[in-house]
């Protein structure tokens, strides 16, 4: 997956609570299609709403999404993260996330940042003061979100997941890095318990 270090760009404000994964991408677009084309269907049920923030040209391709409480709740579809990537999103900042969506973000190189709603509203206000021109920076190494006015807001992230994101490693890639250690353990265990390996072919 693509490593995440620092992202700077426009932050699109979408401060509605309980945006679920079906709102991000309807299930019919996840059947028999190509994940590369999912961005074209992002939030499509809202596109005819004149006040829908993501319809505004200044927020097209924004790499940062400012969201409300419980973002990504609902079903466990990984396609919701792929869809956000398809419209250019690298980071979602929200007070809280659906647990499975949060994990799917981490597995696909999208950084989910938890900040309190007051801080997110300040970010949105600064962004709206200069729409399309205000820039937000999300620095994973330093664990800060830098507002358009230069305020650095710290955030927490699990150290193991931080390291994986910085290196661009999902769980499969991280496991493959331990291939030699795994093979050594398998050989030792096979010698100690051959009966348990009768039907297992070692690589």
N, C-alpha and C positions, 0 to 999 in steps of 0.2 A: 504494500500500500504506500501511498505518497506520504513521506515524512511531514510532520507538522513542527515547525520551529517558531516562526513569527509571521503573522499575517497583518497587513495594514490595508485598510480600504473603507469603503462606505459601509455603514451598518444600517440595514433596513429594519425599521420599527414595525413589529407585528405583535403588539402587546395584548393579544386576546388570550384568555385562559383556555385550557383544555383543548388545544388543537391536537386532534388525534391523528394516527397514521393513515386512516382512510381519507381524512381531509387533505393530507399531504399528497397521497397518491391512491386513487380508487383501485380496488382489487382487480378490475377487468384489465387494467393496463399491465398487470404483473403476470399475465398468462400468455405464454407463447411469444413474448416480445423480447427485445434486446434492451438490456439495462442502460445502454448508452443513449437510448431515446426517451428515457423516463422523464427527463427534465421538461420536455414539451408538455407534459400533463400535470405538472406541479400545481397544486391548489386550483385545479381547473373549475371546480364548482363555484369558486368565488370570483372568477374573472369578470363576470358581468355586473359586479357590484361597483358602483362608481367610487366608493370610499375605500376600496381594497388597496392597502398601501403598496403591495407589490406590482400593481398596475402602473405605478408612476415611473416614468422613464429614468429618473435619477436613481432609482433603486434596482434597475435591471443589472443583473450580474454582481450584485453586492456579495462580498465574500463572508460577511458577518450578518447574522440574523439576531435581532433583539426580540425575545419572545416572552409570553406570559407564563403563568403557573401551569405546571403539569404538561409541558410541551412533549409531544410524541407519545401520549398515552394511547390506550386501545390495543389493537392487535400487534403481534410481534413481527410484522413484516419488515425484513431488512431493506426491502425496496424503498421504504420511506427515506432512508439515509442516502441511497443511490440517487433518488430523485432530487434531494437537496444538492447533492454534488453536481447533478446535471444542470442546475441553474447557477452554479458557481459558489455555493456555500461551503466554507471550510470550518466555520465556527458558529455554534448557536449559544447565545447567552440567555439564560432563563433562571427564574427562582427555583424551579424544580422540573424534573423530567420523568417521563415514564421509564421504569427501570430497564426494560428490555431495549427500548430505543436508545437509552444512554449507553448501554453495553454495545449495541450495534454501531453507534457512532465511533466508539473507541476502536472497534475492530475494522473500521473502514477509513480511518484517518481524518475524521471530523471531530473537532474538539468541542465537547459540551462543557460549558462553564456555568457554574452556579453562582449567581450574585443575588443579593436581596433586591426586591422590586423597586425600592427607592433609588438604588444605584442605577438600575436599568432605565428607570424613567428619566434620570438625569442624562444618561447617555442619549436617550431618544430626543430629549429637549435640545441638547447641543447639536445633534444631527439635524433636527428639523429647523434649527436656526440658520443653517447653511446647507440645504438639501442638495446632495450630489457633490458637495465640496468638502464637507466635514469628514475628517478621517479618524478612525479608531484603530488602535494597534492592540493585538492580542499576542503577548509574548509568553510562550509556554516555558521557556528556560527560566525566566524571572518570575513566572506565575503572576503576571499583572495584566490588567486591561488599562490601556492609556486612553483617556477621553480626548475629544477634539481640543479641549482647553488645557490638556497636559496633566490632568490628575491621574495618578497611578493607583488603580484599585486592585488589591491583591485577591487572589482566589486560590482555593485548595484543589489539589489533584493527587490521586494515589501515586506514590513514587514509581511503582512498577509500571503502571500504565503511562506515566509521563515518559519514562525511559523508552517504552515501546513506541510511542508516538514520535518522539524525537528521532528514533532510528528507522521509523517506517515498518515496524514489525507487528503483524497480527499474531494470534496465538499459534497458528500453524508454523509461520516463519520462525517464531521464537523457539518452538519445540525442535524444529530441524537443526537449529544451532547446537542442540544437545545430542545430536545423532551419535557421536562417538561414545558419550557417557551412557546413552540408552543401550547401545550395542554391547558395551562392556557389562552392564548390569544383566542384560538378557543372557549373555554367555555364562556368567557366573551363576545365575539362577537355574539355567538349564543343567549345568553340571551338578548343582545341589539338589534339584528336583526334576529329574528327567521325565518322571511320570506325568508331570504337568505340561510337558511340551511335546508329547507324542504326536499331536495333530497340528502343531504350530510350526510353520516354516520360517526360520530366521532369515532376515534379509542378507 
